[in-house]
Amino acid sequence: MLTAVQKQARVDTCKEFLELCGKDSASVFEKIVTDSPKKFKVTPSAGKIMATVFWDFKGILLIEYTKKGETINAEKYSTTLRHLREAIKEKSKGKLAKKVLLLYDNAPVHTVRLSKAAVREYGFEEINHPPYSPDLAPSDYFYSQMYKQISGESNFLTIMSSSLL
């Protein structure tokens, strides 16, 4: 159960996002990049691996895998953000010039000083995300669809379109 303060933080964040969208929400949605760190099994004998998936409205921009037993710390995440910038340059020409808005949860790796400095260094901006609000993260809605694309089972845009109908 959320406290009154947590509920108010959610309301404030949603109002900020509505103001950001203004009259041209389509252009805002084109700027959003979100991530989805998830553990999954490739084969029963391999055990679980961690994949951090960054995607925008067109599809997956970057997938980074974490070695077994390794965790994602601020230094590793900062390197991943550099790789994300490179992937955006390659896959989504012009996106960096328009501004990239990062939308992710409040995991400790996202909130530490080193990670925040990397966000600024690579020219990204963050969209505020209230604590304890996984329902406001697009990755939580579309994870199964992204998993299908990662495993080559289907076309991401088709799934995204059908999920939104």
Sequence and secondary structure as in RCSB ss.txt:
>XXXX:A:sequence
MLTAVQKQARVDTCKEFLELCGKDSASVFEKIVTDSPKKFKVTPSAGKIMATVFWDFKGILLIEYTKKGETINAE
KYSTTLRHLREAIKEKSKGKLAKKVLLLYDNAPVHTVRLSKAAVREYGFEEINHPPYSPDLAPSDYFYSQMYKQI
SGESNFLTIMSSSLL
>XXXX:A:secstr
   HHHHHHHHHHHHHHHHHHTT HHHHHHHEEEEEEEEEESSTTT EEEEEEEEETTEEEEEEEE TT    HH
HHHHHHHHHHHHHHHHSTTHHHH EEEE    HHHHSHHHHHHHHHTTEEE    TT GGG HHHHHHHHHHHHH
TT S HHHHHHHHH 
